[in-house]
Amino acid sequence: MSRRNKRRKNTKKSNNTNLTQSILTVLRKQSREFGANPINYKQIASSLGVRDTSTRNLIIKKLKKLQLEDKIEEIDRGKYIIKTSKNYYIGTADVTSRGQAYIVVEDLEEDIFVNSKNLNHALHGDIVEVYVFKRRKRQGSSGKQEGEITKIIERKKTEFVGTIQVQERFAFVECADARMYTDIFIPKENINNANNGDKVLVEIESWPEKKDSPFGNVIKVLGKPGEHNTEIHAILAQYGLPYEFPPEVEEYANNIDTSIHEAEIKKRRDMRSDLTFTIDPKDAKDFDDALSFKVLEDGNYEIGIHIADVSHYLTPGNVLDDEAYERATSVYLVDRVVPMLPEVLSNNACSLRPNEEKFTFSAVFKMNHKAEVIDKWFGRTVTYSDARFAYEEAQHVIEVNDNSNSVTERSRSEVTIPQKISITRKEYTVKKEISEAILKLDELAKILRRKRMKQGAISFDKVEVKFILDKDSNPEGVYFKESKDANKLIEEFMLLANRSVAEFIGKQSPKKTFIYRVHDEPNDEKIAALENIIKRFGYKLDTRDRKTTANSLNTLLIDVQGKKEQNLIDTLAIRSMSKAVYTTHNIGHYGLAFDYYTHFTSPIRRYPDVMVHRLLQHYLEHGKSSNEKEFEDKCAHSSEMEGLASQAERSSIKYMQVKYMADHKDQNFLGVISGVTDWGIYVEIISNKCEGMVRLQDMRDDHYKFHKEDFAAIGERTKNTYQLGDEVYVRVKNADLVRKVLDFEMLGHQEEN
């Protein structure tokens, strides 16, 4: 079976399991809220928002199966209730590094604790059935709701990365994932030519009931641990992310007709004569968005946000679209990009390169000088990019020129274009016009941003750590990337397009199925935990209501800028927020203070944007509302893949930090204590943001104990205290590239050195 067919099979299996869980959730909720009133498949379908006949028939089949499994009971003909036993639940296993687990059940406020001896071969992320013991008070009991896993309904994953240890007659693989509490036994015939000590990708095939370890086989030999490509490929494999396209996908992509045909142009709004340009990072290879700018006769402005029309080339159901859906996102590692689409599309046909005509999907706005939208238009277009600007070049235009006057009042001779832009005499006029456009767009973007902030948006301008790499991808240095006016200009107009598209569909009646990017309000407990930490640095929050919370968070993020604790507090503030996800159920976007929001502007690197383009075009052509259940499943998949990509990106940064610090073992570094636990003190180096840990057991000047209430480690004899936020000097003790772990040696507080 090919990997793609296998992925399809797994996706189908996941969807079926999700439907089963959804049915049980509806029945459980019905039982809890309305007692023993049975309901039929039509009522269940209505609760799930299912309208199509095929899914309704599937619900009927699932109900019969659940009845045979004795999980539900048919009270009347075709009417069901959940079984009265309240001791069995279905949930997701959250396994800790200590080999214990908490089962997360959707309808329960409290997670169910499972001791390691009661896991019964369940692994992290598995969907399981758990039996809950009757609560009993006993000495040493944690008081938690406790249970035993009785059935594994679905494995979250069966492929793992680890290091193989080859014996004479067999081998075993020690997995890199700390949540994987067992090694994997490999019969000699399944080693696949791996050598002792190789890093490999292994698949679990079975787990005999009375065996301590599962049985598996080596799928791929990744290489020797510590080698650069081995570790990068291992990161991708660990999260189930591909690093190359299957041959049939590459072949299909290479045979796509990417010509700009006149027949297709006639179906679109022709905007090739409008002044259009891109602003992107200087090292960008794909340009999926462009801006056009025109001053209208009435003094207002026509501003176009033009996005590569990826949906023109992706036909639902073909191998290319299937592959893009499975990937769902591009993955941005420290040294490379793993694209969602093959290069012929991502870097060529769908890249809005200068001096080329492209098919685009556009949001066009008529705006006045107050940045108020007077009119808007959405649809397919054909555009021509006149020039490409890097962010640094656009920033130069903004910084050199006086932004106090509008472009329309400034003579062209007053507008300066950056000297470092290499242009011919023929291009000079266009560059001059674009410089004028950038200044006016910057002016409007700042108004839009002020409005957002006033409405309660939160400004997370976290400093990004970037590495300077040599030709062999070895880190030579570190620099910090900050968001400046040019970045914020692009951000505001992309936000305008995303918000406006979502409003356009979301406000229609009757309601239409659409994909939203939603962000829930922060959890009260997380905000309280953040408050508890920041007060140690002299800051506080006003959490009386949603708006005061947002305003005080913004004040906090401004106040910490340039301070030693900035990165720590920025990180903690972001972690206190809910996670943004894709869904068909709109609840608004808390962080942006938008009632409607979607992702429309990056279809080269995000599959949800492709779906948004398709749905928008379908509704522009007066199509009926699409199947909600189908798109909700696709949203869930996209959110999950986005999460995996983010984890892979963080792992690659951690790997590069360890690699960088391995070459600086003889240096002393000033850092900030970013965390204290009962096993160690985490320190983030101020100059490069690399984080490592000082183990309490390695501190020889005293016996240190963790004091949770003080976020501190305190020496029993000397009372020497290391507290969250303290500045300390450290030296690298160990840099483990394989485990991606930095161990520091504590040299003492800043004032002691």
C-alpha positions in Angstrom: 0.0 0.0 0.0 1.4 3.4 -1.0 1.9 6.0 1.8 -0.8 8.2 0.3 -3.3 5.4 0.1 -2.4 4.5 3.7 -2.9 8.1 4.8 -6.3 8.2 3.0 -7.3 5.0 4.8 -6.2 6.5 8.2 -8.1 9.7 7.4 -11.2 7.7 6.6 -10.8 5.6 9.7 -10.3 8.8 11.8 -13.5 10.4 10.3 -15.5 7.2 11.1 -14.2 7.2 14.7 -15.0 10.9 15.0 -18.5 10.2 13.9 -18.9 7.4 16.4 -17.6 9.7 19.2 -19.9 12.5 18.0 -22.9 10.2 18.2 -22.0 9.0 21.7 -21.5 12.7 22.8 -25.0 13.6 21.5 -26.5 10.6 23.3 -24.6 11.3 26.5 -25.6 15.0 26.4 -29.2 14.0 25.8 -29.1 11.6 28.8 -27.6 14.3 31.0 -29.9 17.1 30.1 -33.2 15.4 29.4 -33.0 12.1 31.3 -34.0 8.8 29.6 -35.7 10.4 26.5 -34.6 8.3 23.5 -33.8 10.0 20.2 -33.6 8.8 16.6 -31.0 9.1 13.9 -32.7 12.2 12.4 -32.4 14.1 15.7 -28.8 13.0 16.0 -28.1 14.1 12.5 -29.7 17.5 13.3 -27.6 17.9 16.4 -24.5 17.2 14.3 -25.5 19.5 11.5 -25.6 16.6 9.0 -27.9 17.2 6.0 -26.6 14.8 3.3 -28.2 11.3 2.9 -24.9 9.4 2.8 -23.8 10.6 6.2 -27.3 10.0 7.6 -27.2 6.4 6.4 -23.7 6.1 8.0 -25.2 7.3 11.3 -27.9 4.5 11.1 -25.1 1.9 10.6 -23.1 3.4 13.5 -26.1 3.2 15.8 -26.6 -0.5 15.0 -22.9 -1.2 15.6 -23.0 0.7 19.0 -26.0 -1.3 20.0 -24.3 -4.6 19.2 -21.3 -3.4 21.3 -23.7 -2.8 24.1 -22.8 0.9 24.4 -26.3 2.2 23.5 -29.8 0.8 24.0 -32.8 0.8 21.6 -35.8 1.8 23.8 -38.3 2.2 21.0 -38.2 1.4 17.3 -35.3 3.4 16.0 -34.9 5.4 19.2 -31.8 5.1 21.3 -30.3 6.1 24.7 -26.7 5.7 26.0 -26.3 2.7 28.4 -26.9 3.6 32.0 -23.4 2.5 33.2 -21.5 5.7 34.0 -18.2 4.0 34.6 -17.0 3.7 31.0 -15.9 6.7 28.9 -14.2 7.3 25.6 -11.4 9.9 25.5 -7.9 10.7 24.4 -4.8 9.5 26.2 -2.4 12.3 27.3 0.7 10.3 28.4 3.3 12.0 30.6 7.1 11.5 30.4 6.8 9.4 33.5 4.7 6.8 31.7 1.4 7.7 33.4 -1.6 9.2 31.6 -4.6 11.5 31.8 -7.6 10.6 29.7 -9.3 13.7 28.3 -13.0 13.1 27.9 -15.0 15.8 26.1 -17.9 15.9 28.5 -16.0 15.6 31.8 -14.5 18.6 33.6 -11.9 16.5 35.3 -9.4 14.3 33.4 -9.2 10.6 34.4 -5.8 9.6 35.9 -4.4 6.2 34.7 -1.4 4.7 36.5 1.3 3.2 34.2 0.3 -0.4 35.2 -3.3 0.3 33.9 -2.3 1.8 30.5 -2.7 -1.7 28.8 -0.5 -0.7 25.8 -2.2 2.7 25.2 0.2 5.3 23.8 0.1 9.1 23.8 -2.8 10.5 21.7 -4.7 7.2 21.3 -8.5 7.3 21.5 -9.3 4.8 24.3 -12.1 3.4 26.4 -11.5 3.9 30.1 -13.2 2.3 33.1 -13.4 4.7 36.1 -13.0 3.2 39.5 -15.3 4.2 42.3 -13.6 6.9 44.3 -12.2 5.6 47.5 -10.1 7.4 50.1 -6.9 5.6 50.9 -3.5 6.6 52.2 -1.3 8.1 49.5 -4.3 8.5 47.1 -4.1 11.7 45.0 -7.9 12.2 45.2 -8.0 12.3 41.4 -10.6 10.4 39.3 -8.7 7.2 38.5 -9.3 4.5 35.9 -8.0 1.7 33.7 -7.8 1.6 29.9 -10.0 -1.2 28.8 -9.8 -0.8 25.0 -7.7 1.0 22.4 -10.2 2.3 19.9 -7.7 4.1 17.5 -4.0 4.6 17.5 -3.0 8.2 17.1 0.3 7.1 15.4 2.1 3.9 14.7 5.4 5.4 13.3 8.2 6.5 15.6 11.7 7.9 15.4 14.5 6.3 17.5 17.9 4.8 17.6 18.3 1.2 16.8 20.4 -1.2 19.0 21.2 -4.3 16.9 21.8 -7.6 18.8 22.7 -11.0 17.3 19.2 -12.3 16.8 17.0 -9.2 17.1 17.1 -5.4 17.6 15.2 -2.8 19.5 14.6 0.9 19.0 14.8 3.4 21.7 12.3 6.2 20.8 13.2 9.9 20.9 9.8 10.9 22.1 9.8 11.3 25.8 6.1 10.3 26.0 6.9 6.9 24.4 7.5 4.9 27.5 8.6 1.7 25.8 11.2 0.6 23.3 10.1 -1.3 20.1 11.2 -4.9 19.5 12.4 -5.5 15.9 12.8 -9.1 14.6 16.1 -9.5 12.7 14.3 -9.9 9.4 12.7 -6.5 9.8 15.8 -4.4 10.4 15.9 -3.2 6.8 19.7 -3.0 6.6 20.0 -0.6 9.6 23.3 -0.6 11.4 23.7 -0.5 15.1 23.3 3.1 16.4 21.5 4.4 13.3 18.5 6.7 13.7 15.5 5.1 12.1 11.8 5.5 11.4 10.0 2.4 12.7 6.4 1.2 12.4 4.6 -0.7 15.1 2.9 -3.8 13.6 1.5 -5.6 16.7 1.7 -5.7 20.4 1.2 -9.2 21.8 -0.9 -9.1 25.0 1.7 -10.5 27.4 4.8 -8.7 25.9 6.3 -5.6 27.4 7.2 -4.1 24.1 5.4 -3.8 20.7 6.8 -5.5 17.6 7.7 -3.4 14.6 9.8 -3.0 11.5 12.2 -0.4 10.2 10.6 1.7 7.5 13.5 4.0 6.7 17.1 4.5 7.9 17.5 8.2 8.5 21.3 8.2 9.1 23.8 8.6 11.9 22.6 10.5 15.0 24.0 14.0 15.2 24.5 14.5 11.5 22.6 17.6 10.2 20.3 16.0 7.6 19.7 13.0 9.8 18.4 15.2 12.6 16.3 17.4 10.3 14.7 14.4 8.6 14.2 12.8 12.0 12.2 15.9 13.1 9.9 15.7 10.1 9.5 11.9 10.5 8.8 12.3 14.3 5.7 14.5 13.5 4.7 12.4 10.4 5.6 15.2 8.0 7.0 14.4 4.5 10.2 16.0 3.1 9.7 15.0 -0.5 6.8 14.6 -3.0 5.8 11.2 -4.4 6.9 10.8 -8.0 3.3 10.7 -9.3 2.5 14.1 -7.6 5.7 15.7 -9.1 4.8 14.3 -12.5 1.2 15.6 -12.4 2.4 19.0 -11.3 5.0 19.2 -14.0 2.3 18.5 -16.7 -0.1 21.2 -15.6 -0.7 23.9 -18.2 0.4 27.1 -16.5 0.0 29.4 -19.5 -2.1 32.6 -19.3 -4.8 31.9 -21.9 -7.0 34.6 -23.4 -10.1 32.5 -22.9 -9.5 32.4 -19.1 -8.6 36.1 -19.0 -12.1 36.9 -20.4 -13.6 35.2 -17.4 -11.8 37.5 -14.9 -11.5 41.1 -14.0 -8.5 42.4 -15.9 -6.3 44.5 -13.5 -3.0 44.2 -15.4 -2.8 48.0 -16.0 -3.1 48.8 -12.2 0.1 49.6 -10.4 0.9 46.4 -8.6 3.8 45.2 -6.5 4.9 42.7 -3.8 6.6 43.3 -0.5 8.2 40.1 1.0 11.2 38.9 3.0 14.4 39.4 1.0 15.1 35.7 0.9 11.5 34.7 -0.1 11.1 32.4 -3.1 7.3 32.4 -3.4 5.2 35.6 -3.5 1.6 34.7 -2.9 0.2 38.2 -2.3 0.5 41.6 -4.0 -0.9 45.0 -3.5 -2.3 47.4 -6.2 -2.9 51.1 -5.6 -4.8 53.7 -7.5 -5.9 57.3 -6.7 -9.5 57.7 -7.9 -10.9 60.9 -9.5 -13.0 61.6 -6.3 -9.8 61.6 -4.2 -10.4 58.2 -2.7 -8.2 55.2 -3.2 -8.7 51.8 -4.8 -6.5 49.2 -3.1 -6.3 45.6 -4.3 -5.1 42.7 -2.3 -4.2 40.1 -4.9 -3.6 36.5 -3.9 -2.3 33.7 -6.1 -5.2 31.7 -7.5 -4.0 28.3 -6.4 -7.5 26.8 -6.7 -7.3 27.4 -10.5 -4.6 24.7 -10.7 -5.9 22.3 -7.9 -8.8 20.2 -9.0 -10.6 18.5 -6.0 -9.9 14.8 -6.0 -6.8 14.7 -8.1 -3.4 13.5 -6.8 -2.0 17.0 -6.4 -5.0 18.2 -4.4 -5.0 15.1 -2.3 -1.3 15.6 -1.4 -1.9 19.3 -0.7 -4.8 18.4 1.6 -2.8 15.7 3.5 0.1 18.2 4.1 -2.3 21.1 4.8 0.6 23.5 5.3 4.1 24.3 4.4 6.6 23.6 7.2 9.3 26.2 7.9 12.3 24.7 9.5 15.5 26.6 10.4 17.4 25.6 7.3 14.7 24.8 4.7 11.0 25.0 3.7 9.0 21.9 3.1 6.4 23.2 0.8 2.7 22.2 0.6 2.9 22.4 -3.2 5.5 21.3 -5.7 8.0 23.9 -6.9 6.4 24.3 -10.4 3.4 25.9 -8.6 4.8 27.3 -5.3 7.8 29.1 -6.9 6.6 29.5 -10.5 3.0 29.4 -11.7 1.5 30.6 -8.4 4.2 33.0 -7.4 3.4 36.6 -8.2 6.9 37.4 -9.6 7.7 40.8 -11.1 7.1 41.5 -14.7 4.8 38.4 -15.1 1.1 38.1 -15.6 -0.7 35.8 -13.1 -4.1 34.5 -12.3 -5.2 35.9 -8.9 -8.1 35.9 -6.5 -8.6 39.5 -5.3 -10.3 41.6 -2.6 -10.5 45.1 -3.9 -11.4 48.0 -1.6 -12.4 51.6 -2.2 -11.1 53.6 0.8 -11.1 57.2 1.9 -8.3 59.0 3.7 -9.6 57.8 7.1 -9.1 54.2 6.0 -12.8 53.7 5.9 -14.1 51.1 3.4 -16.6 52.7 1.1 -17.0 49.8 -1.3 -15.5 46.3 -1.8 -15.4 43.6 -4.5 -14.2 40.0 -4.4 -13.5 37.8 -7.4 -11.0 36.2 -9.8 -8.6 38.5 -11.6 -5.5 38.6 -13.8 -2.7 40.9 -12.6 0.8 42.0 -13.6 3.4 42.7 -10.9 5.4 45.8 -11.7 8.1 45.3 -9.1 9.2 43.4 -6.1 10.2 45.1 -2.9 11.9 43.4 0.1 10.6 44.5 3.5 13.9 46.3 4.1 13.5 48.4 0.9 9.9 49.3 1.8 11.0 50.2 5.3 13.7 52.5 3.8 11.0 54.3 1.8 8.9 54.8 5.0 11.8 55.9 7.2 13.5 58.3 4.8 10.3 60.1 3.8 8.2 62.4 6.0 5.0 60.6 6.8 3.3 63.7 8.2 1.8 64.7 4.8 -0.2 62.6 2.4 1.3 61.6 -0.8 -1.2 63.5 -2.8 0.1 66.8 -1.2 3.7 65.9 -1.7 5.5 66.6 -5.0 7.1 63.6 -6.6 10.5 65.1 -6.3 10.1 64.9 -2.5 9.6 61.1 -2.5 12.9 59.3 -2.1 13.4 55.7 -3.3 16.1 53.6 -1.6 19.5 53.8 -3.2 20.1 50.1 -2.7 17.3 49.2 -5.1 19.0 48.4 -8.4 16.9 49.9 -11.2 17.2 51.0 -14.9 16.1 54.4 -16.1 13.1 52.7 -17.7 12.0 51.4 -14.3 12.5 54.6 -12.4 9.0 56.0 -12.9 7.4 52.8 -11.7 9.6 52.7 -8.6 8.7 56.3 -7.9 5.0 55.6 -8.1 5.4 52.5 -5.9 7.3 54.6 -3.3 4.4 57.0 -3.2 1.9 54.1 -2.9 3.9 52.6 -0.1 3.8 55.9 1.9 0.0 56.3 1.5 -0.6 52.6 2.3 1.6 52.9 5.4 -0.5 55.9 6.4 -3.7 54.0 6.0 -2.3 50.8 7.7 -1.4 52.8 10.8 -5.0 54.1 11.0 -6.4 50.5 10.6 -4.0 49.3 13.3 -5.0 52.0 15.7 -8.7 51.1 15.2 -7.9 47.4 15.9 -6.1 48.3 19.1 -8.9 50.5 20.3 -11.4 47.7 19.7 -9.4 45.4 22.0 -6.9 43.6 19.7 -3.7 42.3 21.3 -0.4 43.2 19.8 2.0 40.2 20.0 5.1 41.5 18.3 7.4 38.8 19.7 11.0 39.0 18.7 11.9 36.1 16.3 15.3 34.4 16.7 17.0 33.7 13.3 20.3 32.0 12.6 23.0 32.9 10.2 23.9 29.6 8.4 27.0 28.7 6.4 26.8 26.6 3.2 26.6 23.4 5.3 23.8 24.8 7.4 26.0 25.3 10.4 25.0 28.2 12.6 27.6 31.0 12.5 25.6 33.6 14.4 22.2 34.7 15.7 20.1 37.8 15.0 16.7 39.0 16.0 13.9 39.7 13.6 11.5 42.5 14.6 8.3 43.6 12.9 8.6 47.1 11.5 6.3 49.5 9.7 6.7 47.7 6.4 5.8 44.4 7.9 2.8 45.9 9.7 1.7 47.6 6.4 1.3 44.2 4.7 -0.1 42.6 7.8 -2.9 45.2 8.1 -4.1 44.8 4.5 -3.9 41.0 4.7 -6.0 41.3 7.9 -8.5 43.6 6.1 -8.9 41.1 3.2 -9.3 38.1 5.6 -11.8 39.9 7.8 -13.8 41.3 4.9 -14.1 37.9 3.1 -15.3 36.3 6.3 -17.8 39.1 6.9 -19.1 38.9 3.3 -20.0 35.2 3.7 -20.7 35.1 7.4 -23.4 37.8 7.3 -25.3 36.3 4.5 -28.8 34.9 5.1 -29.6 32.0 5.0 -26.4 30.9 6.7 -23.7 29.3 4.5 -21.0 26.8 5.4 -17.7 28.6 5.5 -14.2 28.2 7.1 -13.4 30.6 9.9 -10.1 31.1 11.8 -11.4 31.5 15.3 -9.7 32.4 18.6 -11.5 31.9 21.9 -11.1 34.1 24.9 -8.3 33.1 27.3 -8.8 30.7 30.0 -9.3 32.4 33.4 -6.9 30.0 35.1 -4.1 30.7 32.6 -4.6 34.5 32.9 -4.5 34.1 36.7 -1.2 32.1 36.5 0.2 34.8 34.2 -0.8 37.5 36.7 0.9 35.6 39.5 4.2 35.5 37.6 4.3 39.0 36.2 3.7 40.6 39.6 7.2 39.4 40.6 8.5 41.8 37.9 6.3 44.7 39.1 3.5 44.4 36.5 -0.2 43.7 36.8 -3.3 43.1 34.7 -6.8 44.5 34.8 -9.1 41.5 34.2 -12.5 43.0 34.9 -13.8 42.3 31.4 -12.7 41.3 27.9 -11.6 44.8 26.9 -9.7 45.8 30.0 -7.9 42.4 29.9 -6.8 43.1 26.3 -5.8 46.7 27.0 -3.7 45.7 30.0 -2.1 42.9 28.1 -1.1 45.4 25.4 0.3 47.7 28.1 2.2 44.9 29.6 3.7 43.9 26.2 4.8 47.5 25.6 6.2 48.0 29.1 8.5 44.9 28.9 10.1 45.9 25.5 13.8 46.1 25.9 13.7 44.6 29.4 15.6 41.5 30.4 12.3 39.7 31.0 10.7 40.7 27.7 11.1 37.3 25.9 10.0 35.4 29.0 6.8 37.5 29.5 6.1 37.6 25.8 6.2 33.8 25.7 4.1 33.4 28.9 1.5 35.9 27.5 1.2 34.0 24.3 0.9 30.7 26.2 -2.0 32.2 28.3 -4.0 32.6 25.1 -6.3 30.0 23.6 -5.2 28.3 20.5 -6.5 29.6 17.2 -8.1 26.9 15.0 -10.1 26.4 11.8 -13.8 25.6 12.1 -17.1 26.1 10.3 -18.6 27.4 13.6 -17.7 31.1 14.0 -17.1 32.5 17.4 -14.9 35.4 16.3 -11.2 36.1 16.9 -10.3 37.3 20.4 -6.7 38.3 19.7 -7.5 40.4 16.6 -10.8 41.7 18.1 -12.7 40.6 14.9 -16.2 39.2 14.9 -15.5 37.5 11.6 -12.1 36.2 10.4 -10.7 33.6 7.9 -7.5 32.8 6.1 -7.7 33.9 2.5 -4.2 35.3 1.7 -1.8 32.4 1.7 -3.1 29.5 -0.5 0.5 28.5 -1.6 1.3 27.5 2.0 -2.0 26.8 3.7 -4.7 24.5 2.4 -7.6 26.2 4.4 -7.0 29.3 2.2 -7.5 27.1 -0.9 -10.8 25.9 0.5 -11.8 29.5 1.3 -11.2 30.5 -2.3 -13.3 27.6 -3.6 -16.2 28.3 -1.2 -16.1 32.1 -1.9 -16.2 31.5 -5.7 -19.0 28.9 -5.2 -21.1 31.5 -3.4 -20.2 34.3 -5.8 -21.8 32.1 -8.4 -24.9 31.8 -6.2 -24.2 28.2 -5.2 -26.0 26.4 -2.3 -24.5 26.0 1.1 -21.8 23.3 1.1 -21.7 20.3 3.4 -20.9 21.5 6.9 -19.7 18.1 8.2 -17.3 17.6 5.3 -15.7 20.9 5.8 -15.6 20.7 9.6 -13.6 17.4 9.2 -11.3 19.2 6.8 -10.9 22.0 9.3 -10.0 19.6 12.1 -7.4 18.0 9.9 -5.9 21.3 8.9 -5.7 22.5 12.5 -4.0 19.2 13.5 -1.4 19.5 10.7 -0.8 23.1 11.6 0.0 22.0 15.2 2.4 19.3 14.0 4.2 21.7 11.7 4.6 24.2 14.6 6.0 21.5 16.8 8.5 20.5 14.1 9.5 24.1 13.6 10.1 24.6 17.3 12.1 21.3 17.4 14.3 22.5 14.5 15.0 25.8 16.3 15.9 23.9 19.5 18.2 21.7 17.5 19.9 24.7 16.0 20.3 26.4 19.3 22.0 23.3 20.8 24.2 23.1 17.7 25.1 26.8 18.0 25.9 26.5 21.8 28.0 23.4 21.3 30.6 25.6 19.7 30.6 28.0 22.6 31.3 25.7 25.6 34.2 27.8 26.9 32.2 31.0 27.2 30.3 32.5 30.1 26.8 33.8 29.2 24.5 36.2 31.0 20.9 34.8 31.1 17.5 35.2 32.8 15.9 32.5 34.8 12.9 31.5 32.7 11.6 28.6 34.8 12.1 26.8 38.0 11.0 23.2 38.7 11.7 20.5 41.3 14.5 19.1 39.1 16.2 22.2 37.7 16.5 25.9 36.8 15.8 26.9 33.2 18.0 29.8 32.0 17.5 31.8 28.8 20.6 33.5 27.5 20.0 37.2 26.8 22.3 37.6 23.8 20.8 34.7 21.7 17.6 33.5 23.4 19.0 29.9 23.7 17.5 28.1 26.7 19.1 25.4 28.8 18.7 23.9 32.2 20.9 23.8 35.3 20.1 20.5 37.2 19.6 21.0 40.9 21.5 17.9 41.6 24.5 19.4 39.8 24.7 22.5 42.1 27.4 21.6 44.6 27.5 24.8 46.8 24.4 23.7 48.6 21.4 21.4 48.5 18.7 23.3 46.7 14.9 22.7 47.0 12.1 23.9 44.8 9.7 26.4 46.4 6.7 26.4 44.1 5.0 29.4 45.7 8.1 31.6 45.2 9.0 30.3 41.8 12.5 29.7 43.3 15.1 27.2 44.2 16.5 27.9 47.7 19.6 26.5 49.3 18.9 24.7 52.6 22.1 25.9 54.3 23.0 29.2 52.7 19.4 30.3 51.8 20.9 31.3 48.5 17.9 31.9 46.2 17.5 31.5 42.4 14.2 33.0 41.5 12.2 33.4 38.2 13.5 36.5 36.5 16.9 36.7 38.2 19.9 37.4 36.0 22.6 34.8 36.3 25.8 33.7 34.6 26.0 30.2 33.1 28.4 28.1 31.0 27.5 25.2 28.7 28.1 21.9 30.4 26.6 19.6 27.7 25.0 20.1 24.3 23.2 16.9 23.2 22.3 17.2 19.5 20.4 13.9 19.4 18.2 14.7 22.4 18.2 18.5 21.6 19.0 19.3 25.2 21.3 22.0 26.6 22.7 21.5 30.1 24.2 24.6 31.8 26.5 25.0 34.8 25.4 27.7 37.2 28.1 30.3 37.8 26.0 32.6 40.1 24.1 35.8 40.1 25.2 38.8 38.0 26.3 40.8 41.0 28.5 38.0 42.1 30.6 37.9 38.9 
